[in-house]
Amino acid sequence: MMRTALAPLIFIIHTPLQIANMAVWGSLIVIFGLVKLLLPFARLQRALAILMQGFLLCFGRLSVAMIKLFNPVSIERRFSAPVSRHSWYLIIANHLSYLDIILLIELAYGRIPAPKFFLKRELIWLPFVGLAAWALDMPFMRRYSPAFVARNPHLKGKDIDTTKRYCQKFTHTPTTVINFVEGTRFTHAKHAAKPSQFNALLPPKAGGIAFTLATMGDLFTNILDISLLYPDNRAHPMMAMLCGQMQRIIVDVNVIAVPTEVKGDYFTDAQYREGFQAWLNRLWKSKDDRISQILES
């Protein structure tokens, strides 16, 4: 009861601190990113890239530290197998909140390589976040509706071209590529609008992940099937966290092998495309069942 009464005060104190944390590390990333752009010396660029990735991980670490300070929260990280900072990973995650991004960045700290997110192009205009993501070579995806592509057929496959171009940049140093396969944040309204076999997830979109595997599949050590859950704050996790109401966070990491059959030409081979979609739907159904079991327990 006392914490509920204090929620507005916690929000007023906590929110500016989170914004300041993002602003400081985002600004440092942008500054060093500009230096990296203006001084095109390969060895210097590699060193600056490592430094900027460190800034990103520090942002996640400090942000989660503040979450723990202002919330009576327990964060449970479950790994089905060991992971390494010296490997390549493809993360397939569900998406419930902007808080997911903070948690995945912090999860990487000391465990796996700094993550690269596939971001909506609109986010490039978000203060601190957009330019920092650009400096970190994160791909910005422009999504077109089927009707818009029908009117502008030359734009078909543009997002896949972006995926290919950026994936080629990730082949030189250990990298974690993160793909929110649902393509958008889960809400009950979106779930109701897209009837499917899944209870806690939206249907997965196969194109982006298929092309990532086709481009980098031989590099990936494993696929990390990550399920993010906020069992006691399902409706509005971000607001609950900022108001000091977050109680429990579960980050369930299922480490799986990269099947050889998921590498192929998704856009020209109809048989492969059908098989890949079947594989992804099986994986997503297993994930949905696991989330339901965790929530029930």
C-alpha positions as CSV (number, residue, x, y, z in Angstrom):
1,M,0.0,0.0,0.0
2,M,2.8,2.4,0.9
3,R,4.7,1.7,-2.3
4,T,1.5,2.4,-4.3
5,A,1.1,5.7,-2.6
6,L,4.7,6.6,-3.4
7,A,4.4,5.6,-7.0
8,P,4.1,9.2,-8.4
9,L,7.1,10.4,-6.4
10,I,9.2,7.4,-7.5
11,F,8.2,8.1,-11.1
12,I,9.2,11.8,-10.8
13,I,12.7,10.8,-9.4
14,H,13.3,7.6,-11.3
15,T,12.3,8.7,-14.9
16,P,14.8,11.6,-15.2
17,L,17.6,9.4,-13.9
18,Q,16.9,6.8,-16.5
19,I,16.7,9.5,-19.2
20,A,20.0,11.0,-18.0
21,N,21.7,7.6,-18.0
22,M,20.6,7.1,-21.6
23,A,21.6,10.7,-22.6
24,V,25.1,10.3,-21.1
25,W,26.0,7.0,-22.7
26,G,24.2,7.8,-25.9
27,S,26.1,11.1,-26.3
28,L,29.4,9.3,-25.7
29,I,28.6,6.7,-28.3
30,V,27.6,9.5,-30.8
31,I,30.8,11.5,-30.2
32,F,33.1,8.5,-30.6
33,G,31.0,7.4,-33.6
34,L,31.7,10.7,-35.3
35,V,35.4,10.3,-34.6
36,K,35.2,6.8,-36.1
37,L,33.5,8.2,-39.2
38,L,36.0,11.1,-39.7
39,L,39.2,9.1,-39.0
40,P,38.9,6.0,-41.4
41,F,41.8,4.0,-40.1
42,A,40.9,0.4,-39.7
43,R,42.8,-0.3,-36.4
44,L,41.4,2.9,-34.8
45,Q,37.9,2.1,-36.0
46,R,38.0,-1.3,-34.5
47,A,39.2,0.1,-31.2
48,L,36.5,2.8,-31.2
49,A,33.8,0.2,-32.0
50,I,34.9,-1.9,-29.0
51,L,34.8,1.2,-26.8
52,M,31.4,2.2,-28.0
53,Q,30.0,-1.3,-27.4
54,G,31.4,-1.0,-23.9
55,F,29.4,2.2,-23.4
56,L,26.3,0.4,-24.6
57,L,26.8,-2.4,-22.0
58,C,27.5,0.2,-19.3
59,F,24.2,1.9,-20.1
60,G,22.3,-1.4,-19.7
61,R,24.2,-2.3,-16.5
62,L,23.5,1.1,-14.8
63,S,19.9,1.2,-16.0
64,V,19.2,-2.2,-14.4
65,A,21.0,-1.1,-11.3
66,M,18.5,1.8,-11.0
67,I,15.6,-0.5,-11.7
68,K,16.7,-2.6,-8.7
69,L,17.2,0.5,-6.6
70,F,13.7,1.8,-7.2
71,N,11.8,-1.5,-7.4
72,P,11.3,-4.5,-5.1
73,V,12.2,-6.6,-8.0
74,S,13.9,-10.0,-8.4
75,I,15.5,-10.7,-11.8
76,E,15.9,-14.3,-12.7
77,R,18.1,-15.2,-15.6
78,R,17.9,-18.8,-16.7
79,F,20.4,-20.4,-19.2
80,S,19.8,-23.9,-20.6
81,A,23.5,-24.1,-21.5
82,P,26.7,-22.0,-21.1
83,V,27.4,-19.0,-23.4
84,S,30.5,-17.1,-24.3
85,R,31.6,-13.5,-25.2
86,H,33.7,-15.0,-28.0
87,S,30.9,-16.5,-30.0
88,W,28.3,-15.4,-32.5
89,Y,24.6,-15.6,-31.5
90,L,21.3,-15.0,-33.1
91,I,18.7,-14.0,-30.4
92,I,15.1,-14.7,-31.2
93,A,13.0,-12.9,-28.5
94,N,9.4,-12.1,-27.8
95,H,8.6,-8.4,-27.4
96,L,6.4,-6.9,-24.6
97,S,7.9,-3.5,-23.7
98,Y,10.7,-1.1,-24.4
99,L,12.1,-2.5,-21.2
100,D,13.0,-5.6,-23.1
101,I,15.8,-3.7,-24.9
102,I,17.3,-2.6,-21.6
103,L,17.2,-6.1,-20.2
104,L,18.8,-7.7,-23.3
105,I,21.6,-5.2,-23.3
106,E,22.3,-5.9,-19.7
107,L,22.0,-9.6,-20.2
108,A,25.0,-9.3,-22.6
109,Y,27.3,-7.7,-20.0
110,G,30.1,-10.2,-19.3
111,R,28.2,-13.0,-21.0
112,I,27.9,-12.6,-24.7
113,P,29.0,-10.0,-27.3
114,A,27.3,-6.6,-27.3
115,P,24.0,-6.9,-29.1
116,K,22.9,-5.4,-32.5
117,F,19.1,-4.7,-32.7
118,F,17.0,-4.6,-35.9
119,L,15.2,-1.3,-35.3
120,K,12.3,0.4,-36.9
121,R,13.5,3.3,-39.0
122,E,11.3,5.8,-37.1
123,L,13.5,5.2,-34.0
124,I,16.4,7.0,-35.7
125,W,14.7,10.3,-34.7
126,L,14.5,9.3,-31.0
127,P,16.8,11.6,-29.0
128,F,20.1,9.9,-28.0
129,V,18.8,6.5,-29.0
130,G,18.6,7.0,-32.8
131,L,22.1,8.5,-33.4
132,A,23.7,6.1,-30.9
133,A,22.2,3.1,-32.7
134,W,23.4,4.5,-36.0
135,A,26.9,5.0,-34.6
136,L,26.9,1.3,-33.4
137,D,26.0,0.1,-36.9
138,M,22.6,-1.2,-35.9
139,P,20.3,-1.8,-38.9
140,F,17.2,0.4,-39.3
141,M,14.4,-1.4,-41.1
142,R,11.7,0.4,-43.0
143,R,8.5,-1.6,-43.0
144,Y,6.1,-1.2,-45.9
145,S,2.5,-2.4,-45.9
146,P,1.5,-4.9,-48.7
147,A,-0.8,-2.2,-50.2
148,F,2.1,0.3,-50.3
149,V,4.4,-2.2,-51.9
150,A,1.7,-3.0,-54.5
151,R,1.7,0.7,-55.5
152,N,5.5,0.9,-55.4
153,P,6.8,-2.5,-56.5
154,H,10.4,-1.2,-56.7
155,L,10.4,-1.2,-52.9
156,K,9.8,-4.9,-52.6
157,G,12.6,-6.6,-50.6
158,K,14.2,-3.3,-49.5
159,D,14.2,-4.4,-45.8
160,I,15.8,-7.7,-46.8
161,D,18.5,-5.8,-48.7
162,T,19.1,-3.8,-45.5
163,T,19.4,-7.1,-43.5
164,K,21.9,-8.5,-45.9
165,R,24.1,-5.3,-45.9
166,Y,24.3,-5.1,-42.2
167,C,24.8,-8.8,-41.6
168,Q,27.9,-8.6,-43.8
169,K,29.3,-6.0,-41.3
170,F,28.8,-8.4,-38.4
171,T,31.0,-11.2,-39.8
172,H,34.4,-9.9,-38.6
173,T,34.1,-9.8,-34.8
174,P,31.9,-11.9,-32.4
175,T,28.4,-10.4,-32.5
176,T,25.0,-10.9,-31.1
177,V,22.1,-10.1,-33.5
178,I,18.7,-9.6,-31.9
179,N,15.5,-10.0,-33.9
180,F,12.1,-9.5,-32.3
181,V,10.5,-12.0,-34.6
182,E,6.9,-10.8,-34.0
183,G,7.8,-7.5,-35.6
184,T,6.0,-5.5,-33.0
185,R,5.3,-5.4,-29.2
186,F,2.7,-7.8,-28.0
187,T,-0.6,-6.4,-26.8
188,H,-3.9,-8.1,-26.1
189,A,-5.5,-6.0,-28.8
190,K,-3.0,-7.1,-31.4
191,H,-3.3,-10.7,-30.2
192,A,-7.0,-10.6,-30.6
193,A,-6.7,-9.1,-34.1
194,K,-4.5,-11.9,-35.3
195,P,-6.1,-15.2,-34.2
196,S,-3.4,-17.9,-34.1
197,Q,-2.3,-21.1,-32.3
198,F,-0.2,-19.0,-29.8
199,N,-1.5,-17.9,-26.4
200,A,1.2,-15.6,-25.2
201,L,2.8,-14.6,-28.5
202,L,2.0,-13.0,-31.9
203,P,2.7,-15.0,-35.0
204,P,6.4,-14.9,-36.0
205,K,7.6,-13.2,-39.2
206,A,10.1,-15.4,-41.0
207,G,11.7,-13.2,-43.7
208,G,14.2,-11.2,-41.7
209,I,15.5,-14.1,-39.6
210,A,15.7,-16.3,-42.7
211,F,17.9,-13.9,-44.4
212,T,20.0,-13.4,-41.3
213,L,20.6,-17.1,-41.1
214,A,21.3,-17.3,-44.9
215,T,23.9,-14.5,-44.6
216,M,25.5,-15.5,-41.2
217,G,24.3,-19.0,-40.5
218,D,27.8,-20.5,-40.7
219,L,29.1,-18.0,-38.1
220,F,26.4,-18.4,-35.5
221,T,27.5,-20.6,-32.6
222,N,23.9,-21.0,-31.4
223,I,20.5,-19.5,-31.5
224,L,19.4,-18.0,-28.2
225,D,15.6,-18.4,-27.9
226,I,14.9,-15.8,-25.2
227,S,11.6,-15.4,-23.4
228,L,11.0,-12.2,-21.5
229,L,8.3,-12.3,-18.8
230,Y,6.9,-9.8,-16.3
231,P,4.6,-12.2,-14.4
232,D,3.2,-9.6,-11.9
233,N,3.2,-6.6,-14.2
234,R,2.0,-7.9,-17.6
235,A,-0.1,-4.9,-18.7
236,H,2.4,-2.0,-18.6
237,P,5.9,-3.2,-17.6
238,M,7.7,0.0,-18.5
239,M,5.4,2.2,-16.5
240,A,5.4,-0.3,-13.6
241,M,9.2,-0.2,-13.5
242,L,9.4,3.6,-13.6
243,C,6.8,3.8,-10.8
244,G,8.6,1.3,-8.5
245,Q,5.9,-1.4,-9.0
246,M,8.0,-4.0,-10.8
247,Q,8.1,-7.2,-8.7
248,R,9.6,-10.0,-10.9
249,I,11.4,-10.3,-14.2
250,I,12.3,-13.6,-15.8
251,V,14.7,-13.9,-18.7
252,D,14.6,-17.4,-19.9
253,V,17.4,-18.3,-22.4
254,N,17.1,-21.5,-24.3
255,V,20.4,-22.2,-26.1
256,I,19.7,-24.2,-29.2
257,A,21.9,-25.4,-32.1
258,V,21.5,-23.8,-35.6
259,P,19.8,-26.5,-37.7
260,T,21.5,-27.0,-41.1
261,E,18.1,-27.2,-42.8
262,V,17.3,-23.5,-41.9
263,K,19.9,-22.2,-44.3
264,G,18.7,-21.6,-47.9
265,D,17.1,-19.1,-50.3
266,Y,13.9,-18.0,-48.6
267,F,12.7,-15.8,-51.4
268,T,13.1,-18.0,-54.5
269,D,12.9,-21.6,-53.1
270,A,9.3,-22.3,-52.3
271,Q,10.0,-25.7,-50.8
272,Y,12.7,-24.2,-48.5
273,R,10.4,-21.3,-47.6
274,E,7.6,-23.7,-46.5
275,G,10.1,-25.8,-44.5
276,F,11.6,-22.8,-42.8
277,Q,8.2,-21.4,-41.8
278,A,7.2,-24.8,-40.4
279,W,10.5,-24.9,-38.4
280,L,9.9,-21.4,-37.0
281,N,6.3,-22.1,-36.1
282,R,7.4,-25.2,-34.2
283,L,10.0,-23.2,-32.4
284,W,7.5,-20.5,-31.6
285,K,4.9,-23.0,-30.4
286,S,7.5,-24.6,-28.1
287,K,8.3,-21.1,-26.8
288,D,4.6,-20.3,-26.3
289,D,4.2,-23.5,-24.3
290,R,7.3,-22.7,-22.2
291,I,6.0,-19.2,-21.4
292,S,2.6,-20.6,-20.4
293,Q,4.3,-23.1,-18.1
294,I,6.5,-20.4,-16.4
295,L,3.5,-18.1,-15.9
296,E,1.4,-20.9,-14.4
297,S,4.2,-21.9,-12.0
